[in-house]
Amino acid sequence: MVINVLRRMDAAAALFTELGFQLTPRGRHSLGSINHLMMTPGAYLELVGVPEDGPQRQDVLDSPFGLNGLVVASADADETFARLSAAGLPVGPPAAFSRPVTLGDRTEEARFRTVRLPTSLFPAGRIYHCQHLTPDLVWREPWFAHPNGFCGIGGFAVASPEPDVEAPRYAAACGAAAERDGAAWTFRLGETRVTIEPGPAARFAGLELHFTDLTALEARARAVPDADWTRLSSEEAELALPDFQLTLRCRSARCAR
């Protein structure tokens, strides 16, 4: 999942660090964007923005502020492109980019290939598939250790004025099968439950994060002036970060390792 912070990367990185997330060193993409990752053994949470100088990636500048990107893992970008094209989705061809990764006293190049879906089909936010050509430079054991116990992404919600129309489209884009759940639709994307729910406007509406325990996160959140922490139960809470238009559902869970 991607959070677009535009030109506020320093503030976003400081906030998430205060909340107890371990951020990877800042990355600078060859396409003109910058990022930090919050890694788990499965999915990861990404802060993306643009640098203050040099090339600035236009699709990041044009994207909504806050939660706005769904990244789907691809084992082979060419096969993903062929599958999505066969499903009738107007995708662009695979595009390659890279960013340097500093590992101790050396720097290596992390390389990726992506297949992007048009925002005209998915007005709530960006959806793209990413093939990691150098996964060992991204999924590194030391980066899985978060002081707040962050260990997974349990759920993601999309609000849609037409969920019955959009849910099959999202499912096809993700290579999944959607099932009706009351007025909403759901499908699984790895360990994450995706929900397409009724809403007055298309937007990425919610994100559920899993933690080994909420105690450390609660202590940190209550100490941060720009965070609003609400306990919902012994195993669930809501964390609002209004400066970045985020409301995170936080749940205590047993995460896979």
Helices and strands as residue ranges (DSSP letters): E 2-6, H 9-18, E 27-28, E 34-39, E 44-49, H 58-61, E 66-73, H 77-86, E 95-103, E 106-116, E 126-132, G 135-137, G 141-144, E 150-160, H 163-174, E 179-181, E 184-189, E 192-198, E 203-211, H 215-223, E 228-233, E 236-241, G 242-244, E 246-252
